[in-house]
């Protein structure tokens, strides 16, 4: 399942964002942010305690089942009295959750987390970014491993000179995507695919911001 | 306007190039001094492009300075800082000013440099940049539009003969040649028997190869490279040899080793020449050449 991977902002940044705001309502998310231990029930409770320690009034706290779901609107309405008392909503969900809540509420929203990437849990407690939704999928030529995402430089014609014993030049904890692709294609007897000189990528397949309509013209 | 450097490569002579990094700032004195010292001794001078992602005076400015001083520049261009519009525009400008040798590189990640939060561009990769130049020479830009005026470059690329694993690197090497690279400057090589094996493979391709020689300045520097520079491997016997010299004589030992390596490459005709990188000690390049018996 795809997951939105988040990390808590520093206390300094959260303090700065909450400056002058004394009554806070905290919202966590029961899905990805719970899995990454950044916005589940325990983290929301810890945040509430920490805000009280700083002299803030926590008007309420809740963990939405799926913050980015459209049902979030219903949940927010149920809690509206406590939210109305708050100066701001402190959101411990990914940016999809923050924006979904912002659209359903008249309150100022403050994210407590940074959204790092959309990833996948590849081992217990380990999340990897494997697709950046570039719009021009080349997995068919790279053995099912995405170099646009998994190579730090997004190179499509093979490794750079920084590849080091199968690891990336920027971090020995990160695999060199092109070593993985090479090994996979070799195993499949398809190194010819790696030998193909790839033309410059189309970075405007779906010009940002992305928008897609099943029936063009319908809104 | 034919490239003097291409003529040197095609002449069959043993070609020597070196490299100079532009200054951090506008003080060009030291760079000019190095250019003056080296321009008549080597066949061409590479000007590095924000080496190690450290923001500096631009490589294009440095290459112009070499040209204006009567030397032969090789413009290094990485894909890290410019998208395809900016890269093509700089090539057009370079050609009009007589800078007509270019070395195409991917470029280090910005996180190694002194602007760690910058956006790395990588709109093109090194082989695509080579493709772009060859396309422009035929009168079309990467968008397929007509270009007004001629353009011709002597185009090079790099390879890391000691990369591990090696084969993915060699596949990329072949793609660079397919894209149109006519010369290759290698990452530093120290184990020349290994390099000979690489050349047995590389010599089947229509490309001139200049072996990369990095001047060792001390035993700790050699150990540092082994630990931190991908694809560079200084054998233990060379580290021991560096360590055997008294501290104040270490640089002389480094010059001796580099000279000896260049000499062997030259005598055994391993490849078409050498690319000497005396990082920060460019004034020592003539001494290395003298130690090799080239001047």
Interface residues (C-beta under 8 A of the other chain):
Chain A: X152 X153 X154 X155 X156 X157 X158 X159 X160 X161 X162 X163 X164 X165 X166 X169 X170 X178 X179 X181 X182 X191 X194 X195 X197 X198 X199 X200 X201 X203
Chain B: X80 X84 X105 X106 X107 X108 X109 X111 X112 X120 X122 X123 X124 X125 X126 X127 X128 X131 X132 X142 X158 X160 X163 X164 X165 X167 X168 X169 X171 X172 X174 X175 X178 X179 X187 X230 X231
